[in-house]
């Protein structure tokens, strides 16, 4: 888990360089008085972490690939997040496991404005939301002085990256091999394809097409369990 010792994590990575983690996250509640207040009410979130998978940063849009041949798969991974904000994507990806969960917080550091600012700067530099458009209704609360891009990162933090900034986490691992991880990568890229092409807009729905559906069905594509149909 997030709190596992470095030795335990390194041992697991040697044994299973390719694995998935399913994470259930609690509701989000940003600190009152922050620049942009945001809360999810009773709703939680789920995140799918894939070890041994990399973002294709040349794509200019959320796209995955297996890490390069010969690379140590245990040193790479992405977190897949589905969010009702997105108009032209089903999911976005954040790389670097520590950043996905802890942002730019160092060991033992408390979350204060300086660490939050470092995290936001790193997220923008990484281009997590490159090529992603939000539904227009989500900009109604944007402060006039803030750019649309900055606002997108403000309402994505603690959901798409740096998730422990605003949520508790509960996770379980599923060991995989390179062949099954390749199937998952293809499934996820195909899930984004119609939205990337503009064939349709993504419409998140809490009961029949949410963050848990995508994570479940990604593992179903690799034969872990039966699919969970959407739109029902």
N, C-alpha and C positions, 0 to 999 in steps of 0.2 A: 504494500500500500504506500501512500504518500509518506508515512512515517517509518518505513522499513529502513533498517540500517544499511549503510553503504556496502558492507560485506555481504549481507543477505541479497541485496539487489544485484550485485556483481555476480554472485554465484548463480542466481536464477537466470540472469542474462546469458551466462555461458551455457547453461543447460538448454534454455529455450530462447534463442535470439529472436524468434518470431512469436509474438503472442498478442492477444487482444485483452483489453481490460474494459469491462462494463462498469461505469460509474453512475451511481444514483446521487444526485446533488439536492440539497435542501433548497428552500425558497431563498430569494435574494432580497436583501434590504440594504441599500447604500446608506452610509452615515448621514443622518439628518444635518442639513446645513451645508452639504457638499455642493459643488458647482452645479451639478445636475443630479437631482434626487431621483432615484429609480427603485422600484420595488415590484415584486412579482405577486404580492398577495399570498394566497395559499399554495401557489404553484411551485413545484420543484423543477428539476431539469435532469437530463441524462447526457453523458459524454462517453464517446467511444475512443479509447486510446489504442493505437496500433504500433507496436514496436517493430522496427525494421522497415518502416515505410517513410518516404520523404515527400515533401511538397515539390512540385515542379515549378520553381520560381520563374522560369522563363515563360510560362503560359500566360501570366497576367490575369489569372482567374483560378479559383480553387481547383487544383488538379493534383492527383497523386501518382506516384510511381514507387516501385520497389527501390530500395536504396541501391546504389551502383554495385555491380559485381565486384567482389573482392573487398568491399567495405565491411567493417564490423557492424553487423545489423544491430547489435546491442547498443550502439552509440546513437541510433537514430530512432525517431518515432514522431507520430503526429496525433493530435487530439481532434476528433471530428465532432462538430457541434451543429445542431439544427436549431434554428431560431425563427420565430414568427416575423422578425424584421425583414428577412430577405425577400426580395421580389424576383431576382433572376438567378437564384441558387437554392438548392435544397440544403446544402451544408457548406461550412467553411472549415479550414484546417489550420491548426497552429502547431508549429514544430518546437522541439525541445521540451522534454517531459517536465523539467523543473519549472520552465516558464509557463507551461500550461496550468500547473497547479499553484505555483508560488510567485509568478511574475518575476520581478527583479529583487525580491526580498532576499537578503543574505541570511545565513543560518543564525537563528536567535534574534533577528531584527524584528521589531514590532512594526506593524503597518502604520506609517505616518505619511504626510503629504509628499515628502521627498521621495520615498520609495514608490508611491503611487505615480508621481510624475515620471520617474525613471521607467516604470513599467509601460506607461502610455507612450512615451517616446520610443521605447524598444518595439512595441507592437506596431506602431506606424512605420518604423524603419523596416521591420520585417515584412510589411505589406500584407498582413493577414486578410484585410478586406479589399485588396486590389481586385478590380473588376466586378465587385459586388455592389448591387444597388438595393436600397431599402424601399419598402412601400412608403409612399408619400405621407401617409397619416402619422407615421412615427416622428416626423419632423415638426409636428405642431408644438411640441414643448421645447424646441431648440432655442437657447438664448440668442438674441440678435447678434451679439458680438462673436459668436462661435461659428466656425465654418461647418459645413455639412459633414465633411470628413472627420473633423474632431468630434463632432456630436455622435457620429456612428461609433467611434471607438469608445466614447463615454458610456453609451448604453449597451455596449458589448462586453465591457470588462466584467469579470466575475461570472460570465456565462460562457463566452467563447474562448477566453484565456484568463489566466490568473484567477482561477475559479475559487480558490480559498479566500480571496479578498472579500467575498460576500456570502459564501455558502459553506456548509459542512459537506464532506464527501464520504461515500461508502462504495468500495469497489471489490471486484472479483476478477481474477485472471483466467484466461482460456489459452493454453498452449496450442500453437499452430506450427505448420511447416511452411517453407517458402511457396510451395505450389498452392496451398489453400489461401495463403495471404495474397497471392497474385489474383486469385478469384475475387477476393474481397475488394482489392484495389479496382479491378475492372467493374465490379458491381457499383461501387461508389462513384466512379467517373461517369458511368452510364446514368446514374441517378441524377447527376447535375446536367447532363447533356441537353435535354429539351429546354431547360431554363437558360442555359448559356446561349443556345441558338436563337432564343426569343420566341420559340414555338408556343410557350405558355408561361404564365407567371406562377411562381410558387405560392401556394396557399396552405399555410400551416393550420392544422385543426387539432384541437386538444384531445378529441376522442378517437379520431380515425386517421390521422396522419401527423404524428408528433415525433419528438426526438427519439423516443423509445422504439418506434416502428423502424426507423432507419437502422439503428444499431442492431436490433434483433434480426432484421432481414439481411444485413450484411453478413452476419455469422451464419444465417440460414443458407446463404449462397455457397458457403464453404462446407455445408453439410453438418453443422454443429447441431441444428434442430430444425423443426418444421417452420416454414415461413409464417408470418403474421400479416395477413392481407390488410391493405389500406383501403380507405373509402367505404368502410362498412359501418 
